[in-house]
């Protein structure tokens, strides 16, 4: 896509480029396999000597068009879709880490991602050290080891809503010769493009704002193409040494800036198979076409709702980095001057029991596990996603026992506030 186009145009136009007589709208290539005329043609695809489609577990034209759009929105070099955001975060790390390796993570992560890095990949031999996102550079440096392969963080953490100092984390990562991986799910490229601040790889749960309608589960990985894997060849042998499963191909030499995504597709997707269904990719693309319209509305509504809650006598505290005086207001103004996201958190005086009663009294906002779609929804992590933790464990995870995660939708803001007002009157 023409780099001169603005991001609003890219939401509509990037990805699918129909030729003469082809469908104007991205087709759903609902096929597991693709035909070739000769065995030699097929063989060259399996050897990565030619590009093309032969099996949807590896690549599909619908998926590739949507991945290209997301790549264009982020300003990246190459991208791929996955079956979920969890799969994207798993692949992003395991594409460059292996048994005996180590990663450094911000401790302010989505609970599922925290568990993935703290426990699941540990069983595979990759250990994670977690650091406070507000740590000093000295504290961040102290977390590194000789076998560290990546640094991971979230632009806006779910549900803690901490804002990552991307430049700081990128600078320290690069001083140690490793890439910074940033999950940009909440901010989306409409509000923040982490590559412009030094990040190397971006992941998304496309299930959230990108889809925007709570219809499809999916994920994406975007590579900036900026990290020099060859300059740190000994750290990343999977990319810089021969891959015997492809007759000794060296990804960095054969694919240059495309090495990272090619390896993730040809190796991890081949072996683990977390592909996004073409039907889901098609629906995701429909959501992306209005991303630039929805995200500003989410932010505007969230700021109004947060302002109302901050002035309510029954509300103990509110987190929304768009509000003056919020702990992360200055960082948010730097990285996301047009707004952060539609998710806010708050606590009520009286704690957990009062929070649960208030939520049960809401009529417009629905109690659901989901977040970041067109409809206003609410969740009490201590009673739901983090139910097994006691109060002390919740605090260590950055989730106050009274924390209410409120995902502000794109309904009329006055109606959302009225719903909160009637619910708060009952507690």
N, C-alpha and C positions, 0 to 999 in steps of 0.2 A: 504494500500500500504506500502511496505517495506520502513521504514524511511531512510534506507541507499541509496535509489534511489535519484538521483538529480532531480531538479525541471523540467528539460527538459524531463526526462523520465516520470515523473508524468503527464505532459501535454498529453502524448500519452497513457499511460497505466492505470492511475487511473480511478476508477469509475466502469466501466463495466468489470466483470470478468467471461467470458463465461465458462460454464462447458462442459463436453464431449457432442459433437453433437450440441451445441448451436451456434448461429451466432457469427462470429468473431467480427463483427461490431455491435455496440449498436443498438438494434431494436427500432422502434417507436411503443410503446404500445398505439395504437390509439383506445382506448376503454374507455368509461365512467365508466364501471363497471366490476366487477370480480366475478366469480362463486365460490360458496362453496357447500359442500354436505349436510350440516345440518344447521338448524336454530341456534343451539347452537354455531357452529363455527362462524357464522356471528355475533351473539350477543356478543361473547367475544371480537371481534374486536371493536365493538361500545363501549364497556366498558373499552377499552385500556388494556385488560387483555392479549391479544395476539397481535403480530405484523403481519401486512399483508396488502393486498390491497383490498379495497371494493368499493371505489368511487374516481375517479380521482381528484375531487375538493380537496380532502385531500392529497392523495399521488398517485403517478404513478411510475412504475419501471423505465421508461426512465428518468423522472425528478430526481428521487432519485440517479440514477447512475451519472448524471451530477453534482448534488449537492455534492455527495461524492468526485468527482474529484476536485471541487472548494475548498471543505473543506481540502482536502489533500494538495492542492497548498498553501493554507493559513496557514497550520499547525494547524488547528482547531480540535474540538471534534465532532461537528455535524453541519449540514447546511440544508438549504431549499431553493428552488427556488420560486420566485414570478413573477407576470405578468409584472412587471416593476421595475426600480430602485426606483421610487417614492413609490411604494407599499412596497418595502423592507425597506426604511427609515421610513415609517409610522408604519409598523409592529414592527420594531426594538425598537421603543420608546413605542408604545402603548401596547406592550407585558408586560411592567413593570410599566407603568404609567396609571393613571386613573383620573377621575374627582377630582379636588382639588389639583393635583400634579403640579410639576414644573421641568423644565429641563434647563440646561445651554448649550449654543451653541456658537461655534465660529461664528462670524459675516460673515466670509468669506465662504459662502456656495453657491452652485448652486442656481440660482434664484427660481426655483421651490421648492427646499428643504426649502429655507428661507421662502417662502410663506406658505408652509405646516406647519412649526413649529411656525411661527409668527402669522398666522391667522386661518388656518383651525383647528388645534388641540386646539387652544384657544377656539373655539366655542364648543369644546367637554369638556372644563373645565381644559385643561392642558396648563399652561402658560410657555413661554420661555423667558429667559434673554440672550441677545447676548453680547458677549465680543470680544474685538479685539484679533485676534489670536496671536498678538505680546505682549499681556498684561503681566504684571509681575505676579508672583505667588500670591502676595498680592491682586492685582486687581481681579484675578481669584477667589480667596477665597471669596472675598466680594460679588460675584454673587450668592453664595449658600444660600439656605434657609433650614429650617427644613424639608420641603416637596420636596426637590430636589431628583429626582430619576435617573438621568443620565446626562452625559456630552457627547456632540456630536461635531464632527469636520470632516474635509476632509483632507486626506493626502496631496493632492494638490488641492487647491480650484479651482472651475470652475465658472467664467473665471479669477478670480483675480490672480491665480497661487501662492498664498501664500502657504508656506510649514508649516504644523502643527508641533509644537514641541511635539511629541507624549509622550515622557517621562515626560515632565512637566505636560501636561494635565492629564496623567494617574496617576501620583503621587498625584496631588491635588484631583482628583476624588476619589481615594482610601482613602485618608485621611478623606473624608466625607462619606465613605461607599457606594459609588455608582459606577457603571461601566462606562468605557469610550467606546463609540461607534464611530468607525472611518469608514467613507466612503472611500474606497480604489480604487475607480473606475479608476482614471487617472494613478496612479502608477502601479496598478495591482500587484499580488504577485510575478511577475517576478522581479520588482524593489524594492518592499517594502513589508515586512510581519509585519504588526502592532502588532501582538501578541508578537513578539520578543522584542517589546519596551514597553510592559505593557498594550496595549489595550485589551479589553475584548470581544468585539463584532465587527465584520467587516461587512459592507454592500457593495454591488456593483450594479451599473447599468451595467448588462451584455450586454446591448445594445451597449456599447462602445467597448473598445479594446478586451474584451473577445470574443464577436461575431466577431468583426473586419471587417465585410463586409456590415454593414448597412442593414442586412436582417431581424433581429428579435429583438423585444422589450422584455426585461426581466430584472429580478433582482435576487439578492441572499443575504441571511443572513448567516453568519458563526459565531458560538459561540466557543470561545476558551475552554470553560469548566473550566476556571480558577477562575471565580468570585464566591465567597462563599456566595450564597444567604441566606443560613441558619444563617450565622454569622450576618446578618442584616435582620432577619426575619420580624421584624415589618415594615420595609420599603417596603417589597415586598410580601404583603399578597397573591397576585395572584399566586405566586409560592410556598409559604410556608404554606398557609392555605388551608383547604379543598375546592375543586371545586365542588359545588353541582350539576353542570350540568354533572358531571361524577361520581355521587354517592359518593362524598366526597373525591376523590383522592387528595393527596397532591403531587404535581409534584416533589418537591425536594426529598421527601422520596422515591417515587416509581421509579423515573428515574435518580436520582443522577445528574451526569454531563450533562445528556441529558434533564434536566428539561426545560430549556429555549426554545429549539427548539421544544420539544414535545408540550409544551403549545402553542407556536406560530402556530404550525400545527393543533393540535387538537381543539384549541379554536378560534383563529383569522381566520385561513383559513377556518375553518368550518362555521364561521358566516359571514365573509366578502368575501371570495371566490376569492381572487386575484391570481389564480393559473396560472402558465405558461403552455401553450399548449405543449403536448408531441412533436409535430412537431417542435416547436420553440426550445425546449430543445435539440432535435437531431441536429438541425442546429448550436446551440450554442456549442455543443460538437465538431463539425467539426472545428469551430473557435478556440476552446481551444487547439486543437492538434497542431496549429501553433503559439500559443501565444508567446512561447519562441523564435521564429524566428522573428516575426513581431515587437515586442516591442523594441528590440535593434536597428532595422532598423529605426523605427519611431524616436527614440532618436538621432541616428546619423544624420539623415536628419534634424531634428529640430535644432540641434546645428549648423549645417552648415548654415541653413537658417537664424537663429538668428544672427550669426556672420556677415553674409552678410548685413542684415538689420541694424545692429548696426553701420556699417561703411558707410551707405548711407546718403548723405547730406540732403535728403528730409524726413528722419525719425527722429522724435523727441525723441523717447525712445523705449526701447525693454525690455520685461520681459522674461527671460529664466534662471532658476536657475542653468542650466548646464554651464552658462558662468561665467568666473571669474569677480568679481566685482558686480554680481547681489546681491540684498539684501538678498536673501535666499540661496545663494551658499553654505555657511557653513552648514546650516541645511540640505540641500539636500545632501551634501557630507557625512553627518553623517547617514542619514536614507536611502538614495538612491545612494550609491557610483557608481552604474553602469549606472545611468541615471535616469531622472525623467519621462518624457512623451513626446509625439510628439506635444503637444499643446504649442504654444507661443502666446504672445500678444505684440502689438506694436501700436504706435501712429504716425501720420504724422504731420509735420509742416503745419499749416493751418487749423487743426481741423477736425470737423465732415464732412463738405462738401467735402473736399479733400479726406478724407477716403472713402466716398461713391463713388466718381468718380473713385478712384483707383480700388476699388473692382469690379465695373461695367466693368472695362477694363481687368480684368483677363480672361484668356482663358482656362488654365488647371485647376486651382482651381475653384470649384463650390461654389456659394452662397447657402448654405443649413442650416437648423436648426441643423443638426446633427454635431457630432464631434467624433474624435477618431476612424476613420475606415481607411481602406487601401488607400482611395482616399483623396487627399488634398482638404480641404474645408475651407471656410471662412465665418465669420459672424461679423456684426457690431451691438453689443448688443443695443446701444443707438437708432438704427434705427429699430431693430427687436425685440428681446426678452424683452427689457426694453423700448420699444417705448413710453409707456405712461408716463414715468418719465421725469421731466425737468432736466436741467443740475445739479442743486443743489442736487436733489434727487438721481441722478446717482452717484454723488461723495459720498454721504452718504452710498450708497450701495456698494461702492468700485469699481464702474465701471466708469472710466473716459469717458466723452462724445466722445473722439476721439479713444477710445480703439477698436482695431481690433483683434478679436480672430482668429488665423490662426492655423488650425489643419493640421500639416504636415503629408502627407501620406508616402507610401513606394515606390513611383515612384523614378526615378533617381533624386537625389538632384539637379543636374545641371539644369534639365528641370524645376524644381519648381522655382529655382532662376531666370532662364531666363524669366519665366512667370511674376514673380514679377518685374523684370527689365523693361520689355516692358510696364507693367501697370504703374509703377512709372514714366516712361518717358513721360506719357501722362498727368500728373498732375503738 
